[in-house]
Amino acid sequence: MKITFIGGAGTVTGSKTLIESNGIRILIDCGLFQGIKPLRELNWEPLPVLSSTIDFVLLTHGHLDHCGWLPRFVNQGFKGKIYCNSPTKDIAKLILLDSAKIQEEEAERANKEHYSKHKVAEPLYTVEQAEKVFPLFRVINSNEPVPLDAEISANFIGAGHIIGACSIELMLENKTLVFSGDIGRDNDVLMFPPVKPKKGDIIFLESTYGDRLHPDTDAKSELELYINNTVEKGGTVIIPSFAVERAQSIMYLLWQLKEEGKIPDIPYIIDSPMGVHAFEIFFNNIKWHKLSLDECIAMSKMFTMITDYKDTIEAIYNKQPKVVIAASGMVTGGRVLSYLERYIELAETTVIIVGFQAEGTRGRKLLEGAKEVKIHGKYYPVLAQILEIQGLSAHGDQKDLLNWLSALENKPEKVFLVHGENIPADELRIKINEQYGFDCTVALMGQEFEF
């Protein structure tokens, strides 16, 4: 058996792990690289093996960094099956179409305004190419082993994190390989705790927050404080958010605050076509989260949900104080950029960062105190107040990740730490070794291992 780390190693984006066994090739996740330019440029490179020679893709969940390279992959010749559960399929379709549309729009804008270094800027993939992925999806049920081959099967178990997110147990060559995917929090606002694996010979564990503990603060109280302070100044609150799960978590907290009379009666806006559709998926998959149908209905009535861009323009130029939740979560694209072009220069604006910000993203730069940001080829001074609420992360922290290993009934041969920057991953490696004595390695891009 051969394992190759193609992405999601040394970084939190571009997740791709290739497993080769007895002539069968399986790709765990097929994510897009985001963040710094050297990583983004990898999206244009082919895989180290021909895409047409890979038999299966197993998706842990539908976030862009886990499924966003699928259109490119299919365009390069992949014709196999993509296994995932029903909510993951719905979310992946939504995210891929949104990603393709954004890339088409950015290429068109770059050509129109001549800020690309290329003579003709091209999208990484088009909406048409994204749509060619969809016929390859095969929907499976969680906790029901799926035969991939006579001697290979896969089982998907709940991982918390977002709707549909799963860890994957892959059984082959008398070994059980466990891929954590992104592990949710044990005490998440909306998602159920992740299911702990009981057996694993080779384990692939994410390490996004491998070196830190989420603060023991009240995210709801922080939202209350930041919104009220901003409205008192006559300003607008902008919350860049991932459209899936994070947006719904913020909606839930804002709804609670409004019901309790703790925040003012101003417009609360969800401006993201994907976020609006994601809420529909959330609404249609009640068994995957903690809210009842009645709570979902009541919550939705509080928000103005914008899908048409002309309504975005109207909201942007409305001087009334408001709270806007808009994608993308790392401020790398999407509608939030249109708001920031107008509001980032205003001192009465508050921008609230609510999730992990990968190296090189605008969100990371804002958190690190950037005095100006580049949006659509133009630089804008940052005069808005930039705040962070850490308690809303959908990723488990170091304690959660260590706890995820606690139910194992055997000692693994190997634990690989993936989907984390090198320092957090190495901190987690040390903790795992101290607590469990497992043979643990931080995976690096391009590394190969044979078992």
N, C-alpha and C positions, 0 to 999 in steps of 0.2 A: 504494500500500500504506500502511495506517495501523496504527500501533502505539500501544496504550494501556496504561499501567501501572496496574492496578487494585489490586494488592497486592504484597507482597514487595518494596517499594521504600521505602527509608529504614527498613526493619524486616526482621527475619529470619522473619517469620510472614506468613500470608495470601497466599502466592504465587499470583498470577494475572496473566497477560499476554495481552492480546487482540490478535490479528492479523486485519486485515480486508483482503481482496484479491478483486477481481472478484466481489463479491457473496457471498463465502464468509467466515464468521466462525469463527475457531479460537481456543480458549482453551487456553493452555499452563498446566497445573496449575490447581487449584481449591481452594486451601488455606484453613484456618481461621486467623483472627487470634487470637493469644494474648498474654499479658503485661498491659501497663497498660490501665486501663479504657477510655480513648478508642479503643484498638485493638480491644478485645473488642467494643465497641459497634458497630463496623463490620460485625460478623457479622450484625447484624439489618437492615442496609441492603441494598436491592436493588442489582444491578449498574447501571452507567451506561447499559447497553443492555439491552433485554428478554432475559431468559434464553431465551425461546422462539425468538429469532432467531439463536442461536449453533448452528452445525452440528456442531462437533467439540470434544472435549476430549482433549488429549494429556497423559498423566501421566508425569512423569519418574520418580516413585517413590511409595511408599505411606505416607510419613509424614503425620501429621495436618496439618502446616502446608503440605502440598502437595495433599492430597485431602480434607481434613476439612470443606469447605464443600459438597461434592457433594450431600448430602441436601437442603440448603436450596435449592441451585441447581435440582435436579430438581423440588422442591416449587413453585418459582416458574415452572416451565413448560418447562425444558430437556427435549427429547425426542431429542436427537442421539446420536451414538456416542462412547463413551469408549475411546480406544485406549491399551493398555499391554501389557506382557508378562505371562506367567503368574504368576511370583512376586509381581509388583506387584499384580495383581488379588487374589491371595489375602491379601496383607498389607493392602491397602486395605479389603477386606471386613471383615477382623478389626478393624482400627482404627476403622472407621466404626461398627460395632456396639458396640464398647467405648465410643466417644465418646458415642453416643446413650444408652447405658445409664447412663453417668456423669451426663449432663445430666438424664435423667429422675429419677435418684436424688437429685441435688442440688436440683432443683426441688421434689421431694416433701419433702425434709428442710427446705428453706427455708420451705415452707408450714407444716410441722408445728411448727418451732421459731420461726417468725415473725421471721427475720432478714433477709428480703428487703425492699427498699424498695417493691416492687410489692405490690399487694393480693393478687394471685395470681401466684406465680412460675411461669413456663412454661419448658420446655426449648427450646433453640434448634431442636432437631429430635428426633424420637422414633425408637425402634428400627424401627417400621413404616415411617417415612419413609426411614430408611437402607436398608432392604431394597429399596425401590423403585429404588435406584440400580443394583443388581446386574444386572438384565437388559440394561442399556445398555453393559456392558463388552464390548469386542471385543479378544480376545487376539491379539497379533502376535508375530513372532519378531524378535529383535535382529539387526541387520546385514542386514535384508531390506527394501528400500524398500516402503512401503505407499502405494498411490494413494488420496488423499482426494477428488480431483476430476480432471478431464481434464488439468489443468495444475498440480496441486499434489500433492506426495508428501512422505512423512516417513520418516526412518530413525532407529532407536534404537540407540545405541552405549553400551557399558558405562561407568559412571561411578564404580565402586567404591561407597563410602559405606555402602550396605546391600544386602541381597539384592534383586536386580531393578532397582536404581537405574540409570538411563540418562541420557545427554545426548540431545537430539533435534536432528536436522538436518532443517530444513523447506525444501523446494525449491519456490519459486514466483516468478513474474515474472522469470525468469532470474537469481535470486539464491538464495544459500544462507544461511538464518538458522540459527544454532546456539544452542541453549538448554542451558546447562551442567547445569541441575538442581543438585543438591548434589554437589560434587566430593569424592570420597574422598581418602584419603592415599596417597602413593606407597609408604609402608612400613607399611600397616595390618596389624594382628594377624591378621585373618581374611579381609578382602576383597582381591581382586586390584587392581592399580593402575588408575586411570581411563584410558580410551582417549583419546588426544589427537586433536582434529579436524585434518584436513589442509587443509580449505577452509572459509572463512566470510566472507561479505560483511558481515553484521550479526551481532554476537555478544552474547549476554546471559550474563554471567558472575556467578555468586554471589560474595559478598564477606564471608561471615560472619566469617572470620578474616583479613580483608584488611590488618590493621595489626599482626599478630603472628606470631611463629614458635612452634610448639610446643616446649616445653622439651626439651632432650636428656637426659631423665631416664628411669629404668626404672620404668614403671608397675607391673610385677610386684613389684619390690622394695619399692615404696611400699605396695602392698597388703599384702605380708608384714609390714612394720613396723607399719602401722596396726592390722591385725587382732591381732597378737600383743600390742601395747601395750594394746589395749582388753580383750582376754580376761584379761590379767594383773590388770586392775582389776575384773574380774567384770562387764564391760559388754557391751552388744550393739552390733554394727556395722550401720548401716542405709545402704544404697546406693540412693538414688532413681535409677532408670534407665529409659531408653527401652526398651520391650519388644522392639523389633526391632533386631538387630545389637549394640547396646551391651550388653544383657543377656548375649548369647551370647559377646561378647568377654570380659566379666568372668568368666563361667562357665569359659571356656577357661583364663584365667590362674589362677583359683582351683584348677582341676583340676590344672594343672601344679605349683602350689605344694604341693598335697596329695600328689601323686605323689612329689614330692621330699622330703616330710616336713618342710616348712618352716612349715606352719601347723597348728594343733591339730585334734584330732578332735572337733569340735563340730557342731551342726546347720548346714547350709548350705541356705538356703531361697530358692526362687523363688516369690514370692507375687504372682502376676499371671496371671489367666486368659489374658489376651492374650499374656503372655510365654511361657506354656506352649505355647499354640497356635503362637506365632511360632517356637518351637524345632522344632515339627513341620514347619513350612514350611522352616526351615533344614535340617532332617534330610532333607527330600524334594527339595532342590535343591542337591545336592552340587557340581554343576559351577559354581555361582555363588560358591563360597568355597574356602578352602585346606585345610579339614579333610577327612580320609577318613571313610568310613562307620564304620569301626571306632573311630576317635577320637571321633566323635559319640556312639556307643553307650557307650563307656567314660566319657565326660564326664558323660552324663546320669545315670549311676548314683550319682554323688556327691551329687546334690541332691534335697531334698524339694520337690516341685512342688505348690503349693497353688492350687486353683481355687475351692473352696467356702469361703464367708466364715466359716462356723463354725470351720473349720480356721485361718483367720486369727486369730480371737479366741483360740483355744487357743494359737497361737504367740505372740501378743502378751503373754498372761498367764503364759507359761512364763518363769520367772526365770533359766533357764540361759543363759549366754553363747551367742550365735549370730551368724551373718551373714545378713542379710536383703536380698535384691535385690527391690525392688518398684517398680512404676510409680506416678507418672509421672516422666519424666526432669527436668522443670523444677519438680517439686513443686507442680503446678497442680491435681492431682486424683488419683483412684485410691487404691489400697490403702495407698500409702506414708503418706498422711495419717493413717490409723488407727494406724499404728505411731508416728508422730511425736507424736500426741496423748498417748501414754503415755510415750514415751522422750525427747522433746526437753527435758524438765525435769530429766533425770537427768545429773549431771556425768560419770558413767562411760560414757555413751553416746558413740559416735562416728558422725557423719553424714559420708559421703564423697560429694562432688559429682564426677561423672565426665564431664560434658558441658557444652555451651554453655547458658548461662542467659539467656534473653531479658529485656529491660528490664521491670521490674514483676512478674516471677514470684517466687514464694516462694524458689526456689532462688537467684535473683540476690540477694534480700534477705539470705538466710542467708550467702552468700559475702561480702557487704558489711558483715557484722557486726551484723545486726539483733539487738536485745536481746529482742524478742518477735515472735511470728508469729501471724497470725490464721488459725485453721482452723475451718471450719464455724461461723463467727459468734462464736467465742470466742478470746481472746488467751492464748497460752502463753509463759512466759518461756523464753528459749533458754539453757540451761545445758550442753547437750551440746557436745562439741568438734566444730567444723565444719572439715573438711579438704577439699582439692581434689586430684584427680589429673588433670592436664591432658593427659597422654600418651595418654588413651583416646578423645579426640574422634574422631568419624567424619568430620569435615570436614577437608579439606586446609587447611594454613596458607598464609601469604602466598607462601612459596617454592613450595608445591605448585600454587597457583593460577597463578602466573607460569609455572611449568613446563608447565601444561596448554596454554598458548598457543604453546609453543615449536615445535610441528610444523607450524604454518600455512605453506602454500606461497604464500599471497597476503597482501597487506596489507588488512585489513578496512576498509570504508567507515566503520564505527562500532562501538565496543564500549560496551555499556551495562552498568553494574555494578548488580546487583540483589541481593535477599536478603541485606542487610547493613545495620547501623545506619550513620548518615551518616559518622561519623569513620573507622571501618575502611574503608568504601567509598572515601572520598576518599584515604586513605593508599594504597590499592591503585591508584587512578587515577594518582596521582603516579608510583608505581613502574612501571606499565605504560607510561606516557608516556616515562619515562627509559630503560627497557630496550628497548622496541620502537618507540616513536614513533607509536603508534596514537592515533587520535582517540577519546578515552574520556570518557564522561559518567556521572555518578552519577544513576541514575533516581530520580525523585521520584513519590510517589503522585499519581495523577490526570493525569500528564503525557501528552501525545499528540505523536507524531512522524509525519510523512508522508515517504515515499520514492518 
